[in-house]
Amino acid sequence: MPEIMNTSRIRKELHESIDKGDKRFLRLIHAVVTAYESDEEDYTLHGTPMDAENYKARIRKARERVKSGYYTTQEDLEKEMEQW
């Protein structure tokens, strides 16, 4: 069973990794932190920003479509993919 780390140990290991990290690693960590801290905005498929309220509205609309039966099942999608 994997050991569950407490937050102080996690912080210590992260600090050590950051201190040793190369440029690519640091940019990756920075991107993760930036995304985590700015959870008020997401992006559309085309890369344009979308605020939290629009994001929630899109989720509500998608749920309504599913409730009304407007969706594609995994089975139907697999059948469609066979025709590609």
C-alpha positions as CSV (number, residue, x, y, z in Angstrom):
1,M,0.0,0.0,0.0
2,P,1.5,3.4,-1.0
3,E,2.5,5.7,1.8
4,I,0.2,8.7,2.4
5,M,2.4,11.8,2.6
6,N,1.6,14.7,4.9
7,T,1.6,18.2,3.4
8,S,4.9,19.2,5.0
9,R,6.6,16.3,3.3
10,I,5.0,17.0,0.0
11,R,6.1,20.6,0.2
12,K,9.7,19.5,1.0
13,E,9.8,17.1,-1.9
14,L,8.3,19.7,-4.3
15,H,10.9,22.3,-3.2
16,E,13.7,19.8,-3.7
17,S,12.3,19.0,-7.2
18,I,12.0,22.6,-8.1
19,D,15.5,23.4,-6.9
20,K,16.9,20.6,-9.1
21,G,14.5,21.1,-12.1
22,D,15.6,22.1,-15.6
23,K,13.9,24.8,-17.6
24,R,11.3,22.5,-19.1
25,F,10.3,21.2,-15.7
26,L,10.0,24.7,-14.2
27,R,7.8,25.8,-17.1
28,L,5.6,22.8,-16.6
29,I,5.2,23.4,-12.9
30,H,4.6,27.1,-13.5
31,A,1.8,26.3,-16.0
32,V,0.2,23.9,-13.5
33,V,0.3,26.5,-10.7
34,T,-0.9,29.3,-13.0
35,A,-3.9,27.2,-14.2
36,Y,-4.7,26.2,-10.6
37,E,-4.6,29.7,-9.4
38,S,-6.7,31.1,-12.2
39,D,-9.7,28.8,-12.0
40,E,-12.0,31.6,-13.0
41,E,-11.2,31.1,-16.7
42,D,-11.2,28.2,-19.0
43,Y,-10.7,28.0,-22.8
44,T,-12.8,26.9,-25.7
45,L,-11.8,24.3,-28.2
46,H,-10.4,27.2,-30.4
47,G,-8.3,28.6,-27.5
48,T,-10.4,31.6,-26.7
49,P,-10.9,32.4,-23.0
50,M,-14.2,31.5,-21.3
51,D,-15.1,32.8,-17.9
52,A,-16.5,30.6,-15.1
53,E,-20.2,31.7,-15.7
54,N,-20.1,30.8,-19.4
55,Y,-18.4,27.5,-18.6
56,K,-21.1,26.6,-16.1
57,A,-23.8,27.6,-18.6
58,R,-22.3,25.3,-21.2
59,I,-22.3,22.5,-18.6
60,R,-26.0,23.1,-17.8
61,K,-26.9,23.1,-21.5
62,A,-24.9,19.8,-22.0
63,R,-26.7,18.2,-19.1
64,E,-30.1,19.3,-20.6
65,R,-29.2,17.7,-23.9
66,V,-28.3,14.4,-22.2
67,K,-31.6,14.5,-20.2
68,S,-33.5,15.0,-23.4
69,G,-31.8,12.0,-25.1
70,Y,-29.6,14.0,-27.4
71,Y,-26.3,12.2,-27.1
72,T,-24.2,9.5,-28.8
73,T,-23.6,6.3,-26.9
74,Q,-20.2,4.6,-26.9
75,E,-21.6,1.8,-28.9
76,D,-23.0,4.1,-31.6
77,L,-19.7,6.0,-31.7
78,E,-17.8,2.8,-32.2
79,K,-20.1,1.7,-35.0
80,E,-19.6,5.1,-36.7
81,M,-15.9,4.9,-36.3
82,E,-15.9,1.6,-38.2
83,Q,-17.2,3.5,-41.2
84,W,-14.3,5.9,-41.3
